[in-house]
Structures are given as structure tokens and as C-alpha cells.
Amino acid sequence: MSKNAVYVFHEDELQYRFNDTHPFDPERLLMTRDLLEKAGALEQSQFRKPPKADDEHILLVHTPEYVAEVKALSEPVPSEKSIREAERFGLDTEDTPYFANMHDITCQIVGGSIEAADIVMSGLADHALHLGGGLHHAMPNKGAGFCIYNDASVAIAYIREKYNAKVLYVDTDVHHGDGVQWSFYHDPNVCTLSFHETGKYLFPGTGAVNERGDGEGYGMCINVPVEPYTEDDSWMEGFDEAMERVVRFFKPDIIVSQHGCDAHALDPLAHVHCSTRIYMEMPYTIHRLAHQYCEGRWVALGGGGYDIWRVVPRAWSFLWLTMIDHPLIERLAREPSLPLPEAWLSEWTKKSPLELPHTWLDDVSQWAPIPRRDEITEKNRRTREIALMYVPE
């Protein structure tokens, strides 16, 4: 197994499916893995199949009452009592409806994120990637935003309990990482840094700059919301500045990052207008800072991303390519029009309802310009200045 990075995956994660029309589609896990394999960047020896999390792990974050309700609703035919209680626990909404066997399936996902944490904290590998994880909206006593159990929060709580390490959680999903934020809002040893579209217009409506933590954890919660139609340059300007300052200030022992790729212009559930470029550049920044400050310790999780055909496989592949220092990343800096593997395009064109892109990076010269670009960029700078006002330069 590579000392450098481990790819955590279990086939049962593909069963995390609410219904056939729900936008959360685990097929994207298969598409990403297949793209990496056909690019010659992923070998069987780099895989790790994780065990399921047990109740003891889940209860590090979630309440016993909530776990009992998830289990009850996981039955093939739930009782009338548990169905009546579903609303109270956020499990009867259009976004997060209960489904059969959801407890065991989600425990498999949580187990993957715990396994990734153990791999890195034990020194087995510098980095671990678990794309099935990143279910960052679930609260201790409530499901929300397509999330049943919060694997990111459980993995962080596990790291705190077992290794007593300082954790920097970085969330790059276009939707604010609310569940993780509130789980550690009072903890001075967990710093949460979230980049997302402003909650003025988008679920979950949180993530304002004045949400800074509480008690001993004040100042350990940093939110950098951006305006709708933010583009690559403005997004990366904010990301790089905030990452540099926060890592230097907090000095974490490990970085745990969440990589929803729904800030892309083609994503149907948000309004940010970025390209695949940010999904190549953000991992580079995290990777560099992890080695500079954390002896390389970095766990990366998946998350949102709802254009599963044209966006997610490319965006998520950049994470793994960065972790293993694959030469393709360096080539892309010189050849931005580098084509995707023909074998992958041939395989997935048969299934895709949309025309697939043929290059790793988007050709943004073909995109219509955003008319308020300068105004949006300046607004993002002013917001970021407020967000980082307590973080030393």
C-alpha cells in the first residue's frame, strides 16, 4: 500500500440512495473511480475497504434518541409510531426522506471516514481520500440536506477522542457546512473554515461572517460566503488567502476537508459560476499547507455535486491526482486542453443523458462573461476582510 495516499471505498456506499429521482446519486462514485483507473492513476493496492462504524462511534456526535429513530425508520416496514416521529427528526422531507436500511448504509459511510482518519493519524499514509463521505448537514438530533449521519463530524470527534489532535476542518461545498460547524462551535481544538455561497439565497441559510464560535471556541469558526455568480479568480483569491492565514494561525495537527463540487457553473442546485479549475487548484493549496504545517496529515471527503456526468468525476479526480503527485496535474498546468481518456468517454457516453466534456479542464473562453464581475469580486473582498478580521495576517 502506498505510503503517500489511500483510497477508501466500500461497495455498500453505492446503496446510499433516497429514491430514483433524488439528485443525490452515488453513481458518481463509480464514475470517478473508473476515470482514475482508466487514466492509469488508481491501482487495486491503493484501495482500503473500511468496516462499518458502530453505535459507539455514531454517538460521539448524534443523540441516542435520533439514532433510535433512524434505526426504526430503517426497517422494511417502519412502525406507525416511528413514521409519526419522522418529521421531528427531519427524516420525512423531500430532501431527506427515510429509506430502508439507511442506518446500516450510513454507518458504512461513517466507517469510511473514520478509517480514513485512522490511516492518516496512525501514520499508515500521509493522505486518505473517502469520496463517499462529506455528509456535512446532519445535526446531532436531526437529518437534513441529504444527510442522515454526519460522517465528517464523527470522524473529527473520533480524532479528538483517540488522538487528542487539533483539527482544521475545511469545507468547500457551495452549501454551508452547518452540521460540522454547530457540532464544534464551542471547541477551541477544532477550527471550522467554510467557503460557500451566501446563505441569503441558498440552503441552509447559515454561514454568515458573524458566526464565529462561542465560549472557548470563539474565533475558531470562520465563514467566507461568496456572492452568486462568483467566478474562478475571485473564489481562489479568497480561498488561498484564508487558507494561508487560518493554517498559520491555528497550526492544526491534521486537515480534514470536504469537497462538494457544486460551486461549478453547471451544478443545478446553486448559483456560483466556477469551472473545474478551482477543483484542481484547491487541493494543491491544501496539500502544500498540510505538508508545511501538519507533517502531511490530510483526510479528504466528498460531499455535494449534482451534475454527476459533466462535473463530479473530473472535479473529484483532481483530489486523488494531487494526493499522489500524479504527473497529470503538472501536465494540465501546461496543457489545459488535455483530453479525458477515450476509454472512459466511450464507457459513460452510452449511459449519460448529456454530452460529456472531452477535456479535464473547462474551456471558459467559450462561456458567456458575467456582467457584474468587478462588483462581485469587490463584494467578496469586503466580506472576506470581515470574515478574517480576527485571524492574524
C-alpha positions in Angstrom: 0.0 0.0 0.0 1.3 3.4 -0.9 2.8 5.4 2.0 1.6 8.5 0.2 -2.2 8.1 -0.1 -5.0 5.5 0.4 -8.3 5.4 -1.5 -11.1 4.4 0.9 -14.2 2.8 -0.6 -16.8 0.2 0.1 -19.4 -1.0 -2.5 -22.2 -0.7 0.1 -21.8 3.1 -0.1 -23.5 2.9 -3.5 -26.7 2.0 -1.7 -27.0 5.5 -0.1 -29.9 6.4 -2.4 -33.1 8.1 -1.3 -35.1 7.3 -4.4 -34.7 7.1 -8.2 -35.4 10.8 -8.8 -33.4 12.2 -6.0 -30.4 14.5 -7.0 -28.0 12.7 -4.6 -26.8 9.9 -6.9 -24.0 7.5 -5.7 -23.3 6.6 -9.4 -20.8 9.5 -9.3 -18.6 7.4 -7.0 -18.3 4.7 -9.7 -17.7 7.3 -12.5 -14.9 8.9 -10.6 -13.2 5.6 -9.7 -13.5 4.5 -13.3 -12.0 7.7 -14.6 -9.0 7.4 -12.3 -8.4 3.8 -13.3 -8.7 4.5 -17.0 -6.3 7.4 -16.5 -3.8 4.9 -15.0 -3.8 6.7 -11.7 -5.5 4.2 -9.4 -4.4 0.7 -8.6 -6.1 -2.0 -6.5 -3.2 -1.9 -4.0 -4.2 1.7 -3.1 -7.8 0.7 -2.1 -8.9 0.2 1.5 -12.3 -1.3 2.3 -13.5 0.1 5.6 -15.6 -1.5 8.3 -18.9 -0.1 9.4 -19.0 2.4 12.2 -20.7 1.0 15.3 -23.1 2.8 17.6 -20.3 4.0 19.9 -18.9 6.0 17.0 -22.2 7.4 15.9 -23.0 8.5 19.4 -19.9 10.7 19.5 -22.0 13.2 17.7 -25.6 12.0 17.4 -28.1 11.7 20.3 -29.4 8.2 21.3 -32.9 9.3 20.6 -32.1 10.3 17.0 -30.1 7.1 16.4 -33.0 5.0 17.7 -35.4 6.8 15.3 -33.0 6.2 12.3 -32.9 2.5 13.1 -36.7 2.3 13.5 -37.2 4.0 10.1 -34.7 1.7 8.5 -37.0 -1.3 8.9 -38.5 -2.6 5.7 -41.9 -1.7 7.1 -41.5 1.0 9.8 -43.9 1.2 12.7 -46.7 3.8 12.6 -45.1 5.4 15.7 -41.7 5.9 14.0 -43.4 7.3 10.9 -45.2 9.8 13.0 -42.0 10.8 14.7 -40.1 11.2 11.4 -41.0 14.8 10.9 -39.5 15.7 14.3 -36.2 14.2 13.3 -36.1 15.8 9.8 -36.5 12.4 8.0 -39.7 12.9 6.1 -38.7 15.9 3.9 -38.3 15.9 0.1 -34.6 16.5 0.6 -34.0 13.8 3.3 -36.7 11.1 3.2 -36.1 7.9 5.2 -35.3 4.8 3.2 -34.9 1.1 4.0 -31.7 0.1 5.7 -30.4 3.6 5.9 -28.8 3.1 9.4 -26.5 0.3 8.2 -25.7 2.0 4.9 -24.9 5.3 6.5 -22.8 3.6 9.2 -20.8 2.2 6.3 -20.1 5.8 5.1 -19.2 6.9 8.6 -16.9 3.9 8.9 -15.1 5.1 5.8 -14.4 8.5 7.2 -13.2 7.0 10.5 -11.0 4.6 8.6 -9.5 7.5 6.6 -8.8 9.3 9.9 -7.1 6.3 11.4 -5.0 5.7 8.3 -3.6 9.2 8.5 -3.3 9.6 12.2 -1.6 6.2 12.7 1.0 7.1 10.0 0.0 4.4 7.6 -0.3 7.1 4.9 0.1 10.8 4.6 -3.3 11.3 3.0 -6.6 9.4 2.7 -9.5 10.1 0.3 -13.0 9.0 1.1 -15.4 10.3 -1.6 -18.4 8.6 -0.1 -18.2 10.9 2.9 -18.8 14.5 3.4 -22.4 14.3 4.7 -22.0 17.7 6.5 -25.6 18.9 7.1 -26.8 16.2 9.6 -27.2 17.6 13.1 -26.9 15.7 16.4 -30.6 15.1 16.6 -31.8 15.7 13.0 -31.2 14.7 9.4 -31.0 17.5 6.8 -29.7 18.3 3.3 -29.5 14.8 2.0 -27.5 13.7 5.2 -28.6 11.1 7.7 -25.4 10.8 9.9 -22.7 13.4 9.8 -19.6 11.3 9.0 -17.3 14.4 8.9 -18.3 15.4 12.5 -18.0 11.8 13.7 -14.5 11.5 12.2 -13.4 14.7 13.8 -14.8 13.7 17.2 -13.0 10.4 16.8 -9.7 12.1 16.1 -10.2 14.3 19.1 -11.0 11.4 21.4 -8.4 8.9 20.2 -5.5 11.1 19.2 -6.1 14.4 21.1 -5.2 16.2 17.9 -6.1 19.7 16.8 -8.3 19.5 13.7 -8.8 22.1 10.9 -12.0 21.3 9.0 -12.1 23.0 5.6 -15.5 22.9 3.7 -15.5 23.8 0.1 -19.1 22.7 -0.7 -21.2 25.5 -2.2 -23.7 24.9 0.7 -22.5 25.9 4.1 -21.1 23.1 6.3 -23.6 23.8 9.1 -23.7 20.4 10.8 -20.0 20.3 11.4 -19.9 23.9 12.5 -22.5 23.6 15.2 -21.0 20.3 16.4 -17.8 22.0 17.3 -19.0 25.6 17.9 -17.6 25.6 21.5 -14.4 23.6 20.9 -11.1 25.5 20.8 -9.3 22.5 19.3 -11.5 22.3 16.2 -11.4 25.1 13.7 -14.0 25.1 11.0 -13.4 27.1 7.8 -16.2 27.1 5.3 -16.3 28.5 1.7 -19.9 28.7 0.3 -22.5 30.7 -1.5 -24.1 33.2 0.8 -27.0 31.8 2.8 -29.1 34.8 1.7 -30.2 32.8 -1.3 -29.2 29.2 -0.7 -29.8 26.2 1.7 -29.1 26.0 4.6 -29.2 29.8 5.1 -26.4 29.8 7.6 -22.7 30.6 7.4 -22.6 34.3 7.9 -19.3 36.0 8.9 -20.6 36.8 12.4 -20.9 33.0 13.2 -17.5 32.9 14.9 -17.9 30.2 17.6 -18.8 30.5 21.2 -17.2 30.3 24.7 -13.7 28.8 24.5 -14.4 28.2 20.8 -14.9 31.8 19.9 -12.8 32.7 16.8 -12.5 29.0 15.8 -15.4 29.2 13.4 -14.6 31.1 10.1 -17.1 31.5 7.3 -16.3 33.0 3.9 -19.5 33.4 2.0 -19.4 34.4 -1.7 -21.9 36.1 -3.9 -23.9 34.3 -6.6 -22.1 34.2 -9.9 -18.7 34.3 -8.3 -16.1 33.0 -10.8 -12.7 31.2 -10.5 -10.4 34.1 -9.9 -12.5 35.6 -7.0 -13.1 32.2 -5.4 -9.4 31.2 -5.5 -8.3 34.6 -4.3 -10.4 34.2 -1.2 -9.6 30.5 -0.7 -5.8 30.9 -0.9 -5.7 33.9 1.4 -8.0 32.4 4.0 -6.3 29.0 4.0 -2.8 30.6 4.4 -3.9 32.8 7.3 -6.0 30.2 9.1 -3.5 27.4 8.9 -0.7 29.6 10.0 -2.8 31.0 12.9 -4.4 27.7 14.1 -1.4 25.3 13.5 -3.5 22.1 13.1 -2.2 18.6 13.6 -4.4 17.4 10.7 -6.6 18.9 8.0 -10.0 17.3 7.2 -11.5 18.7 4.1 -14.9 18.4 2.5 -15.1 18.6 -1.3 -18.6 19.2 -2.6 -18.1 20.2 -6.2 -21.4 22.1 -6.6 -19.9 25.6 -6.9 -19.5 24.7 -10.6 -21.4 26.7 -13.1 -23.2 23.6 -14.4 -24.5 22.5 -11.0 -28.3 22.7 -10.9 -28.6 23.4 -7.1 -26.6 26.6 -6.7 -25.7 29.9 -8.4 -21.9 30.1 -8.2 -20.2 30.2 -11.6 -16.8 28.4 -11.2 -15.1 25.9 -13.5 -13.2 22.7 -12.9 -10.1 24.9 -12.5 -10.9 25.6 -8.8 -11.2 21.8 -8.1 -7.7 21.4 -9.4 -6.2 24.4 -7.5 -7.9 24.0 -4.1 -6.4 20.5 -3.4 -3.0 21.9 -4.4 -3.3 24.6 -1.7 -4.5 22.1 0.9 -1.8 19.6 0.0 1.0 22.2 0.2 -0.2 23.5 3.6 -0.7 20.0 5.0 3.0 19.2 4.4 4.1 22.6 5.6 2.2 22.6 8.9 0.8 19.1 9.6 3.5 16.7 8.5 1.3 15.9 5.5 -1.7 14.7 7.5 -4.7 15.3 5.3 -8.1 13.5 5.1 -10.4 14.5 2.2 -14.1 13.7 1.9 -16.6 14.0 -0.9 -19.9 16.0 -0.5 -22.3 17.7 -2.8 -22.1 17.8 -6.6 -25.3 17.2 -8.7 -24.1 17.4 -12.3 -22.7 13.9 -11.9 -21.9 13.4 -15.6 -20.1 16.6 -16.6 -18.6 17.8 -13.4 -18.2 15.4 -10.4 -15.8 12.8 -11.9 -13.3 15.3 -13.1 -13.5 17.5 -10.0 -13.1 14.6 -7.6 -10.3 13.0 -9.7 -8.1 16.1 -9.1 -8.1 15.3 -5.4 -6.6 11.9 -5.8 -4.2 13.1 -8.6 -3.0 15.8 -6.2 -2.6 13.4 -3.2 -0.4 11.0 -5.2 1.6 13.8 -7.0 0.5 12.4 -10.3 2.3 13.9 -13.4 -1.1 14.6 -15.0 -1.6 17.5 -12.6 1.7 19.1 -13.8 0.8 18.5 -17.4 -2.5 20.2 -17.0 -0.8 23.4 -15.9 1.0 23.4 -19.4 -1.8 21.8 -21.4 -5.2 22.9 -20.1 -7.0 21.3 -23.1 -5.6 17.8 -22.2 -8.3 15.2 -23.2 -10.0 12.8 -21.0 -9.3 9.1 -21.6 -11.1 7.8 -24.6 -12.0 4.5 -22.9 -13.8 6.4 -20.1 -15.7 8.6 -22.6 -16.7 5.6 -24.6 -18.0 3.8 -21.5 -20.0 6.6 -20.0 -21.3 8.2 -23.1 -23.5 5.2 -23.5 -25.2 6.0 -20.2 -25.1 9.8 -20.0 -28.2 11.8 -20.9 -25.9 14.7 -21.5 -23.0 15.3 -23.8 -19.8 14.6 -21.8 -16.9 17.0 -21.7 -13.8 15.8 -23.6 -11.1 17.6 -21.6 -10.1 17.6 -17.9 -10.5 21.4 -17.6 -13.3 23.5 -18.9 -12.7 26.0 -21.7 -14.1 29.0 -20.0 -13.3 31.2 -23.1 -16.5 29.7 -24.5 -18.6 30.8 -21.6 -20.7 34.0 -21.6 -19.0 36.6 -19.4 -20.6 37.6 -16.1 -21.7 41.3 -16.4 -21.2 42.2 -12.7 -17.7 40.5 -12.4 -15.9 43.5 -10.8 -18.8 44.3 -8.5 -19.0 40.6 -7.3 -15.2 40.5 -6.8 -15.2 43.6 -4.7 -18.1 42.5 -2.6 -16.3 39.1 -2.0 -13.2 41.0 -0.9 -15.1 43.1 1.6 -16.9 40.1 3.0 -13.6 38.2 3.4 -12.0 41.1 5.2 -14.7 40.9 7.8 -14.6 37.1 8.0 -10.8 37.2 8.6 -10.6 40.2 10.9 -9.6 38.2 13.9 -7.2 36.0 12.0 -3.6 37.5 12.1 -2.1 38.2 8.7 
